[in-house]
């Protein structure tokens, strides 16, 4: 398209002086130039976003939990300091509320279910805080978790799944079931997972809580 515009301009302005050519283009082709400049600007913007975008150093999502307003922000700020990275490099996302199996929720964004498993598939989930029933649902969906028995769990209770130690218990009875912290095996930051577990262990030791009263 751009090539045909240039050829058309060259043909129609072949006998004109330089000033008249500029005047002709401005008068009759200004919208063509505007479209071309817009397309170029969009391409440059897209490429710069693609090339400069930096993946988070660590991502933790929270499934079907009511969070304190500031809890996730405090975790992002404090854990990023511990890692020595910028605060936007650590993501704690509590916006995952959806139905599954016999758990039926009303007024939630069910698309976050597909978002959750897409992130899992592409290795974009490092940690998950989740109810035991959803842990079992993930296993049923062929999801696998890193074993935590070689991590620094301290006095935290370790969750056993068919002889494998794949999560820690954050709360024994939260809305009628155990609340777990687990690390999907597709995650790309296994070493950071161990650091996050130690971080959460210290929060619990200090009496911190992630849910609303």
C-alpha positions as CSV (number, residue, x, y, z in Angstrom):
1,X,0.0,0.0,0.0
2,X,2.7,2.4,1.0
3,X,4.7,1.6,-2.2
4,X,1.7,2.3,-4.4
5,X,1.2,5.7,-2.7
6,X,4.8,6.6,-3.3
7,X,4.6,5.6,-7.0
8,X,1.4,7.6,-7.4
9,X,3.0,10.7,-5.8
10,X,6.1,10.3,-8.0
11,X,4.0,10.1,-11.2
12,X,1.9,13.1,-10.4
13,X,4.7,15.3,-9.2
14,X,7.4,14.4,-11.7
15,X,7.2,17.8,-13.4
16,X,6.9,19.9,-10.2
17,X,9.6,21.7,-8.3
18,X,10.6,20.6,-4.8
19,X,8.4,23.2,-3.1
20,X,5.4,22.4,-5.2
21,X,5.9,18.6,-4.5
22,X,5.8,19.3,-0.8
23,X,2.7,21.5,-1.1
24,X,1.0,18.8,-3.3
25,X,1.7,16.0,-0.8
26,X,0.5,18.1,2.2
27,X,-2.7,19.0,0.3
28,X,-3.7,15.7,-1.2
29,X,-1.9,13.0,0.8
30,X,-1.9,14.3,4.4
31,X,-4.2,11.5,5.5
32,X,-2.0,8.9,3.9
33,X,1.0,10.3,5.7
34,X,-1.0,10.3,9.0
35,X,-2.0,6.7,8.5
36,X,1.5,5.6,7.7
37,X,2.9,7.5,10.7
38,X,0.3,6.0,13.0
39,X,1.1,2.4,11.8
40,X,4.8,3.0,12.3
41,X,4.2,4.4,15.8
42,X,2.1,1.4,16.8
43,X,4.7,-1.0,15.5
44,X,7.5,0.8,17.4
45,X,5.4,0.8,20.5
46,X,4.6,-2.9,20.3
47,X,8.2,-3.8,19.6
48,X,9.5,-1.7,22.5
49,X,7.0,-3.2,24.9
50,X,7.9,-6.7,23.7
51,X,11.7,-6.1,24.0
52,X,11.7,-4.1,27.2
53,X,9.0,-6.2,29.1
54,X,10.6,-7.9,32.0
55,X,9.0,-11.0,33.5
56,X,8.5,-11.0,37.3
57,X,11.1,-12.6,39.5
58,X,8.4,-14.3,41.4
59,X,4.6,-14.8,41.1
60,X,2.3,-16.0,43.8
61,X,-1.5,-16.3,43.2
62,X,-4.1,-16.8,45.9
63,X,-7.2,-18.9,45.0
64,X,-10.7,-18.2,46.5
65,X,-9.4,-16.3,49.6
66,X,-10.6,-13.1,51.1
67,X,-7.4,-11.1,51.7
68,X,-6.6,-8.2,54.0
69,X,-6.5,-5.1,51.9
70,X,-2.8,-4.5,52.4
71,X,-1.5,-8.0,52.9
72,X,-0.5,-8.7,49.3
73,X,1.1,-5.3,48.9
74,X,3.1,-5.8,52.1
75,X,4.3,-9.2,50.9
76,X,5.3,-7.7,47.5
77,X,7.3,-4.9,49.2
78,X,9.0,-6.9,51.9
79,X,9.8,-10.0,49.8
80,X,11.2,-7.8,46.9
81,X,13.5,-6.2,49.5
82,X,14.6,-9.6,50.7
83,X,15.4,-10.6,47.0
84,X,17.0,-7.3,46.3
85,X,14.8,-6.6,43.3
86,X,12.3,-3.8,42.5
87,X,8.8,-4.2,44.0
88,X,7.2,-4.7,40.6
89,X,9.3,-7.8,40.1
90,X,7.3,-9.6,42.8
91,X,3.6,-10.3,42.1
92,X,1.1,-11.5,44.6
93,X,-2.3,-11.7,42.9
94,X,-5.4,-12.5,45.0
95,X,-7.8,-12.0,42.1
96,X,-8.5,-15.7,41.4
97,X,-12.0,-16.6,42.5
98,X,-13.8,-19.3,40.6
99,X,-16.0,-22.5,40.9
100,X,-14.6,-26.0,40.5
101,X,-16.0,-29.5,41.2
102,X,-18.5,-29.2,44.1
103,X,-17.3,-25.7,45.0
104,X,-19.8,-23.2,43.5
105,X,-19.2,-19.5,43.9
106,X,-21.6,-16.7,42.9
107,X,-20.7,-13.3,41.4
108,X,-17.1,-14.2,40.5
109,X,-15.1,-13.9,37.3
110,X,-15.0,-17.5,36.1
111,X,-12.5,-16.7,33.4
112,X,-9.8,-16.6,36.1
113,X,-10.0,-20.4,36.1
114,X,-8.7,-20.6,32.5
115,X,-6.2,-17.8,33.3
116,X,-4.9,-19.8,36.2
117,X,-4.2,-23.0,34.2
118,X,-2.8,-21.0,31.3
119,X,-0.3,-19.4,33.6
120,X,0.5,-22.9,35.0
121,X,1.0,-24.3,31.5
122,X,3.5,-21.6,30.6
123,X,5.4,-21.7,33.8
124,X,4.2,-18.3,35.1
125,X,3.1,-19.6,38.5
126,X,5.8,-19.9,41.2
127,X,3.6,-20.3,44.2
128,X,-0.1,-20.8,45.0
129,X,-2.0,-20.3,48.2
130,X,-5.1,-22.5,47.8
131,X,-7.7,-24.6,49.6
132,X,-7.0,-28.3,49.9
133,X,-9.9,-29.1,47.7
134,X,-8.5,-27.0,44.9
135,X,-5.0,-28.6,45.4
136,X,-6.7,-32.0,44.8
137,X,-8.5,-30.6,41.8
138,X,-5.1,-29.5,40.3
139,X,-3.7,-33.0,40.9
140,X,-6.8,-34.4,39.1
141,X,-6.0,-32.1,36.2
142,X,-2.5,-33.6,36.0
143,X,-0.9,-30.7,37.9
144,X,2.3,-31.4,39.8
145,X,4.0,-29.6,42.6
146,X,7.6,-29.3,43.9
147,X,8.4,-31.3,47.0
148,X,9.0,-29.1,50.0
149,X,10.6,-31.5,52.4
150,X,14.1,-30.3,51.4
151,X,13.1,-26.7,51.8
152,X,13.4,-24.8,55.1
153,X,9.9,-25.4,56.5
154,X,10.9,-25.0,60.2
155,X,8.0,-26.0,62.4
156,X,5.4,-25.6,59.6
157,X,3.2,-28.6,59.1
158,X,4.0,-30.4,55.9
159,X,1.2,-31.6,53.6
160,X,1.6,-35.2,52.4
161,X,0.2,-36.3,49.1
162,X,0.5,-40.1,48.5
163,X,3.9,-40.2,50.2
164,X,5.1,-37.0,48.7
165,X,5.5,-33.8,50.7
166,X,4.2,-31.2,48.2
167,X,2.9,-28.3,50.3
168,X,2.8,-26.7,53.7
169,X,-0.3,-26.1,55.8
170,X,-0.9,-22.4,56.4
171,X,-4.1,-22.9,58.3
172,X,-5.8,-26.1,59.5
173,X,-9.3,-24.8,59.3
174,X,-10.0,-21.9,56.9
175,X,-13.6,-21.9,55.7
176,X,-13.9,-25.6,56.7
177,X,-10.7,-26.9,55.1
178,X,-7.0,-26.7,55.2
179,X,-5.3,-23.8,53.5
180,X,-2.1,-24.7,51.7
181,X,1.0,-23.1,50.1
182,X,2.3,-25.1,47.2
183,X,4.7,-24.6,44.3
184,X,3.7,-25.8,40.8
185,X,6.5,-27.9,39.2
186,X,6.2,-25.9,36.0
187,X,7.4,-22.7,37.8
188,X,10.7,-21.2,36.6
189,X,12.1,-20.0,40.0
190,X,12.5,-23.0,42.2
191,X,15.3,-21.4,44.3
192,X,13.1,-18.4,44.9
193,X,10.3,-20.7,46.0
194,X,12.5,-21.8,48.9
195,X,13.2,-18.2,49.9
196,X,9.5,-17.4,49.7
197,X,8.6,-20.4,52.0
198,X,11.2,-19.1,54.5
199,X,9.6,-15.6,54.2
200,X,6.1,-16.9,54.9
201,X,7.4,-19.1,57.7
202,X,8.8,-15.9,59.4
203,X,5.5,-14.1,58.9
204,X,3.7,-16.9,60.6
205,X,6.3,-16.9,63.4
206,X,5.6,-13.2,63.9
207,X,1.8,-13.8,64.0
208,X,1.0,-12.4,60.6
209,X,-2.2,-13.4,58.8
210,X,-3.3,-13.4,55.2
211,X,-7.0,-13.6,55.6
212,X,-9.7,-11.3,56.9
213,X,-11.3,-12.0,60.2
